[in-house]
Structures are given as structure tokens and as C-alpha cells.
Amino acid sequence: MTNKKCPHLRWPIDIFKARALFPYAPQNEGELSAERGDIVSVLEKPDPQWWRVRSLNGAVGMLPATYLEEYVEGQALAEGTHDVFL
């Protein structure tokens, strides 16, 4: 996989960082798992409901946008978020 803006880069450039508000277990191929509080790099927003992300370990996949919030370093998790198990 190469970056469209910089073809010499192996990974796409991050749009921004996001944090998982809830744990998520993949339901389909191409989805990524996440735990509450995980930080991911958002690579693309191909759909309003699903974002393509890269985890800290380098795995790339889709996560539901409603499970993520834009992350600013040092920011606390959003109020009213509770663990949800699917």
C-alpha cells in the first residue's frame, strides 16, 4: 500500500488521531478490533459511518465512526461513555 500524496511512503498519511470510546469486536472481514481508550490513526473516511484506521501495532482496517472521537494528546475520554460489548 502506498500513499497517494507521497508514493514513496509505504503507509498513507494520517488525517488525524482518534480514540475508541467503546470496545469493538470485528463483525466482518476488513474490520479492526479495538478496546476502549485505544488510539488509532485515521487514514480515510470512505463512509460517514466507517473510518479506515491504523492501530498502534500497524494493523489497518475499518472501525465504526460512532465508536471513535478525535484525539488530542492528554484529553480525557468523553463523559458518558461506558463499556459496551457486542
FIKOLTI-171268 format. One line per field, with one value per atom (N, C-alpha, C): residue in one letter; y, x, z; atom name; residue number from 1. Coordinates in nm, 4 decimals. Example, Ala and Ser with C-alpha at 12.3 -4.5 7.8 and 13.67 -1.06 7.14 Angstrom:
<rs>
r c(A;A;A;S;S;S)
y c(-0.5690;-0.4500;-0.3300;-0.2250;-0.1060;0.0030)
x c(1.3190;1.2300;1.3200;1.2850;1.3670;1.2900)
z c(0.7800;0.7800;0.7800;0.7080;0.7140;0.7870)
a c(N;CA;C;N;CA;C)
k c(1;1;1;2;2;2)
</rs>
This chain:
<rs>
r c(M;M;M;T;T;T;N;N;N;K;K;K;K;K;K;C;C;C;P;P;P;H;H;H;L;L;L;R;R;R;W;W;W;P;P;P;I;I;I;D;D;D;I;I;I;F;F;F;K;K;K;A;A;A;R;R;R;A;A;A;L;L;L;F;F;F;P;P;P;Y;Y;Y;A;A;A;P;P;P;Q;Q;Q;N;N;N;E;E;E;G;G;G;E;E;E;L;L;L;S;S;S;A;A;A;E;E;E;R;R;R;G;G;G;D;D;D;I;I;I;V;V;V;S;S;S;V;V;V;L;L;L;E;E;E;K;K;K;P;P;P;D;D;D;P;P;P;Q;Q;Q;W;W;W;W;W;W;R;R;R;V;V;V;R;R;R;S;S;S;L;L;L;N;N;N;G;G;G;A;A;A;V;V;V;G;G;G;M;M;M;L;L;L;P;P;P;A;A;A;T;T;T;Y;Y;Y;L;L;L;E;E;E;E;E;E;Y;Y;Y;V;V;V;E;E;E;G;G;G;Q;Q;Q;A;A;A;L;L;L;A;A;A;E;E;E;G;G;G;T;T;T;H;H;H;D;D;D;V;V;V;F;F;F;L;L;L)
y c(-0.1169;0.0000;0.1233;0.2183;0.3408;0.4604;0.5704;0.6950;0.7652;0.8094;0.8773;1.0109;1.0809;1.2102;1.1942;1.0915;1.0662;0.9190;0.8831;0.7415;0.6652;0.7334;0.6635;0.6142;0.6638;0.6188;0.4898;0.3989;0.2710;0.2861;0.3685;0.3853;0.5197;0.5289;0.6589;0.7541;0.8821;0.9832;0.9895;1.0026;1.0126;1.1408;1.1329;1.2521;1.3149;1.2304;1.2721;1.1476;1.1649;1.0552;1.0503;0.9306;0.9121;0.8128;0.8177;0.7267;0.6511;0.5209;0.4370;0.4708;0.4996;0.5287;0.4010;0.2947;0.1671;0.0542;-0.0637;-0.1799;-0.2208;-0.2730;-0.3190;-0.4496;-0.5486;-0.6774;-0.6834;-0.7163;-0.7204;-0.8139;-0.7673;-0.8464;-0.9013;-0.8366;-0.8742;-0.8625;-0.9268;-0.9176;-0.7718;-0.7305;-0.5942;-0.4983;-0.5449;-0.4615;-0.4867;-0.3895;-0.3958;-0.4068;-0.4736;-0.4758;-0.3559;-0.3127;-0.2007;-0.2184;-0.1675;-0.1612;-0.0155;0.0079;0.1448;0.2145;0.3329;0.4087;0.3890;0.2890;0.2678;0.3913;0.4264;0.5373;0.4786;0.5315;0.4867;0.6078;0.5839;0.6879;0.6737;0.7788;0.7763;0.8030;0.7099;0.7195;0.7708;0.7382;0.7711;0.7627;0.8453;0.8406;0.8102;0.6831;0.6494;0.6506;0.6481;0.6423;0.7176;0.7896;0.8611;0.7701;0.6440;0.5506;0.4675;0.4597;0.3745;0.4495;0.4401;0.5044;0.3983;0.4176;0.3293;0.3818;0.2941;0.3349;0.2401;0.2867;0.2033;0.2017;0.0832;0.0692;0.0961;0.1063;0.1300;0.0171;-0.1051;-0.2172;-0.2289;-0.1326;-0.1293;-0.1958;-0.2611;-0.3247;-0.2173;-0.2397;-0.1450;-0.2121;-0.1389;-0.1911;-0.0835;-0.1226;-0.0303;-0.0384;0.0788;0.0878;0.1778;0.1504;0.2375;0.3777;0.4783;0.6176;0.6560;0.5987;0.6332;0.5794;0.4902;0.4362;0.5174;0.6209;0.6975;0.8448;0.9076;1.0528;1.1044;1.2259;1.2851;1.2958;1.2604;1.2557;1.3719;1.4385;1.5410;1.4894;1.4837;1.4271;1.4897;1.4036;1.4489;1.4651;1.4511;1.4674;1.3449;1.3685;1.2596;1.2013;1.0776;1.0167;1.0988;1.1008;1.1779;1.1328;1.2281;1.1974;1.1081;1.0198;0.9365;0.8173;0.7894;0.6710;0.5549;0.4469;0.3279;0.2100;0.1080;-0.0123;-0.0766;-0.1096;-0.1766;-0.3005;-0.4128;-0.5364;-0.5839;-0.6035;-0.6511;-0.7943)
x c(0.0847;0.0000;0.0894;0.0594;0.1381;0.0486;0.1116;0.0407;0.0174;-0.1062;-0.1367;-0.0645;-0.0498;0.0177;0.1696;0.2218;0.3658;0.3886;0.3972;0.4045;0.5219;0.6284;0.7436;0.7162;0.6094;0.5749;0.4949;0.5247;0.4526;0.3114;0.2926;0.1629;0.1029;-0.0283;-0.0916;-0.0656;-0.0672;-0.0514;-0.1793;-0.1630;-0.2785;-0.3551;-0.4882;-0.5710;-0.5676;-0.5897;-0.5824;-0.5832;-0.5598;-0.5662;-0.7068;-0.7496;-0.8805;-0.8645;-0.9593;-0.9592;-1.0911;-1.0830;-1.2023;-1.2789;-1.4061;-1.4924;-1.5458;-1.5535;-1.6099;-1.5261;-1.5293;-1.4645;-1.5423;-1.4707;-1.5364;-1.4737;-1.5573;-1.5137;-1.5559;-1.4634;-1.4959;-1.6125;-1.6999;-1.8152;-1.7955;-1.7079;-1.6848;-1.5367;-1.4979;-1.3601;-1.3267;-1.2083;-1.1651;-1.1888;-1.2585;-1.2804;-1.1683;-1.1455;-1.0399;-1.1021;-1.0353;-1.0836;-1.0255;-1.0947;-1.0472;-1.0973;-1.0196;-1.0586;-1.0846;-1.1689;-1.1972;-1.0653;-1.0440;-0.9231;-0.8117;-0.8230;-0.7206;-0.7078;-0.5853;-0.5580;-0.5271;-0.5903;-0.5683;-0.5413;-0.4784;-0.4580;-0.5684;-0.6430;-0.7471;-0.6787;-0.6955;-0.6319;-0.7270;-0.8562;-0.9547;-1.0943;-1.1838;-1.3248;-1.4075;-1.4039;-1.4716;-1.6244;-1.6732;-1.8169;-1.8405;-1.9518;-1.9761;-1.9842;-2.0187;-2.0356;-1.9114;-1.8160;-1.6983;-1.5726;-1.4694;-1.3418;-1.2335;-1.1428;-1.0280;-0.9170;-0.8681;-0.7713;-0.6520;-0.5452;-0.4283;-0.4069;-0.3961;-0.3729;-0.2259;-0.1923;-0.0541;0.0390;-0.0163;0.0679;0.0784;0.0178;0.0294;-0.0827;-0.1766;-0.2891;-0.3811;-0.4289;-0.5177;-0.6529;-0.7605;-0.8944;-0.9980;-1.1223;-1.2336;-1.2866;-1.3266;-1.3947;-1.5167;-1.6236;-1.7410;-1.7061;-1.7418;-1.7115;-1.7744;-1.8898;-1.9581;-1.8852;-1.7889;-1.7097;-1.5830;-1.5605;-1.4366;-1.4621;-1.3625;-1.3642;-1.2276;-1.2242;-1.0959;-1.0131;-0.8853;-0.7989;-0.7007;-0.6958;-0.5953;-0.5157;-0.3830;-0.2997;-0.3314;-0.3508;-0.3810;-0.5296;-0.6133;-0.7582;-0.8189;-0.9089;-0.9788;-1.0860;-1.1251;-1.2349;-1.3617;-1.4456;-1.5696;-1.6579;-1.7260;-1.8205;-1.9316;-1.9798;-2.0946;-2.0632;-1.9349;-1.9018;-1.8843;-1.9482;-1.9431;-1.9060;-1.8489;-1.8140;-1.9398;-1.9341;-2.0433;-1.9843;-2.0445;-1.9947;-2.0938;-2.0427;-2.1269;-2.0992)
z c(0.0000;0.0000;0.0000;-0.0876;-0.0926;-0.0679;-0.0380;-0.0132;-0.1459;-0.1723;-0.2978;-0.3078;-0.1948;-0.1957;-0.2039;-0.1401;-0.1373;-0.1704;-0.2995;-0.3391;-0.2804;-0.2368;-0.1795;-0.0371;0.0265;0.1609;0.1525;0.2440;0.2456;0.3009;0.4050;0.4689;0.4300;0.4228;0.3987;0.5157;0.4871;0.5911;0.6733;0.8049;0.8944;0.8657;0.8708;0.8666;1.0059;1.1078;1.2477;1.3350;1.4625;1.5592;1.6171;1.6532;1.7161;1.8302;1.9229;2.0377;2.0397;2.0708;2.0802;2.2080;2.1917;2.3063;2.3702;2.2905;2.3337;2.2751;2.3377;2.2764;2.1514;2.0520;1.9295;1.8847;1.8597;1.8064;1.6597;1.5694;1.4271;1.3971;1.3103;1.2677;1.1261;1.0491;0.9099;0.8761;0.7676;0.7195;0.6882;0.7233;0.6960;0.8118;0.9151;1.0333;1.1341;1.2182;1.3187;1.4568;1.5484;1.6861;1.7600;1.8651;1.9458;2.0882;2.1804;2.3206;2.3547;2.4523;2.4974;2.5330;2.4764;2.5031;2.4020;2.3134;2.2114;2.1221;2.0875;1.9970;1.8597;1.7565;1.6195;1.5309;1.4178;1.3171;1.2135;1.1914;1.0885;0.9548;0.8620;0.7310;0.6251;0.6434;0.5403;0.6006;0.5492;0.5893;0.4638;0.4180;0.2931;0.3043;0.4271;0.4530;0.5837;0.5978;0.7231;0.8458;0.8240;0.9358;0.9667;0.8736;0.8900;0.8495;0.9340;0.9055;0.8924;0.7972;0.7803;0.8710;0.9585;1.0605;1.0645;1.1288;1.1555;1.3055;1.3629;1.5072;1.5379;1.6653;1.7065;1.6641;1.6471;1.6045;1.4519;1.3795;1.2339;1.1575;1.2270;1.1585;1.0998;0.9783;0.9109;0.8893;0.9179;0.8986;0.9259;0.9218;0.9400;1.0831;1.1356;1.2646;1.2479;1.3245;1.3164;1.3679;1.2903;1.3269;1.4601;1.4914;1.6166;1.7398;1.7197;1.8301;1.8537;1.7724;1.7783;1.8070;1.8704;1.8873;1.8465;1.7924;1.7587;1.8866;1.8765;1.9941;1.9949;2.1074;2.1342;2.2533;2.2397;2.3460;2.4814;2.5826;2.7177;2.7449;2.6431;2.6577;2.7265;2.8203;2.8889;2.7968;2.8226;2.7470;2.7655;2.6628;2.6669;2.7821;2.8434;2.9512;2.8992;2.9843;2.9493;2.8609;2.8373;2.7589;2.8549;2.8246;2.9080;2.8213;2.8818;2.8054;2.7492;2.6212;2.5521;2.4860;2.5046;2.4453;2.3408;2.2191;2.1082;2.0792)
a c(N;CA;C;N;CA;C;N;CA;C;N;CA;C;N;CA;C;N;CA;C;N;CA;C;N;CA;C;N;CA;C;N;CA;C;N;CA;C;N;CA;C;N;CA;C;N;CA;C;N;CA;C;N;CA;C;N;CA;C;N;CA;C;N;CA;C;N;CA;C;N;CA;C;N;CA;C;N;CA;C;N;CA;C;N;CA;C;N;CA;C;N;CA;C;N;CA;C;N;CA;C;N;CA;C;N;CA;C;N;CA;C;N;CA;C;N;CA;C;N;CA;C;N;CA;C;N;CA;C;N;CA;C;N;CA;C;N;CA;C;N;CA;C;N;CA;C;N;CA;C;N;CA;C;N;CA;C;N;CA;C;N;CA;C;N;CA;C;N;CA;C;N;CA;C;N;CA;C;N;CA;C;N;CA;C;N;CA;C;N;CA;C;N;CA;C;N;CA;C;N;CA;C;N;CA;C;N;CA;C;N;CA;C;N;CA;C;N;CA;C;N;CA;C;N;CA;C;N;CA;C;N;CA;C;N;CA;C;N;CA;C;N;CA;C;N;CA;C;N;CA;C;N;CA;C;N;CA;C;N;CA;C;N;CA;C;N;CA;C;N;CA;C;N;CA;C;N;CA;C;N;CA;C;N;CA;C;N;CA;C;N;CA;C;N;CA;C;N;CA;C)
k c(1;1;1;2;2;2;3;3;3;4;4;4;5;5;5;6;6;6;7;7;7;8;8;8;9;9;9;10;10;10;11;11;11;12;12;12;13;13;13;14;14;14;15;15;15;16;16;16;17;17;17;18;18;18;19;19;19;20;20;20;21;21;21;22;22;22;23;23;23;24;24;24;25;25;25;26;26;26;27;27;27;28;28;28;29;29;29;30;30;30;31;31;31;32;32;32;33;33;33;34;34;34;35;35;35;36;36;36;37;37;37;38;38;38;39;39;39;40;40;40;41;41;41;42;42;42;43;43;43;44;44;44;45;45;45;46;46;46;47;47;47;48;48;48;49;49;49;50;50;50;51;51;51;52;52;52;53;53;53;54;54;54;55;55;55;56;56;56;57;57;57;58;58;58;59;59;59;60;60;60;61;61;61;62;62;62;63;63;63;64;64;64;65;65;65;66;66;66;67;67;67;68;68;68;69;69;69;70;70;70;71;71;71;72;72;72;73;73;73;74;74;74;75;75;75;76;76;76;77;77;77;78;78;78;79;79;79;80;80;80;81;81;81;82;82;82;83;83;83;84;84;84;85;85;85;86;86;86)
</rs>
